Amino acid sequence: QVQLVESGGGLVQAGGSLRLSCAASGTIFSINAMGWYRQAPGKQRELVARIITDSVTNYADSVKGRFTISRDYAKNTVYLQMDSLKSEDTAVYFCYAEIKIRAWRTASSYWGQGTQVTVSS
C-alpha cells in the first residue's frame, strides 16, 4: 500500500525558515500531483501549495512569495521551503499526493500523518 512520510516540522522563530519533505513509497504506478495542506486550531484545512510539474504550481495567497514547492520525480518526494515564517503559519501540515497504483486505475488521494509547524512571535 502507499505510504507518505513527512519530516522537517518543528519550532522556529518568526522570520525564520523550515523545509518540509514528504516521500511516497509502496505500490506506485505514477504520481499525478503532490502538495501540502495545513490545519490550524479552529480553522478548516486549507491548501498551501500543490505541484503537478515544475511549471504548474499553485499557492495559497497567504504564502505566495514566501513558500516554494518542489518535486523530486526520481525519489517520489515533494518539498516545501518555508521562508519568512509568521505566527499565522502555525499549523499541522499534511502531505498530499494523487497517485495511480495501477495503470488501469484512476488516481486516488493519499495523505501523510501530519507534521507540526510552530512559529513563535
Secondary structure, DSSP 8 states (H G I E B T S, - for coil): --EEEEE--EEEETT--EEEEEEEESS-SEEEEEEEEEE-TTS--EEEEEEEETTEEEE-GGGTTTEEEEEETTTTEEEEEE-S--GGG-EEEEEEEEEESSTTS--EEEE---EEEEEE-
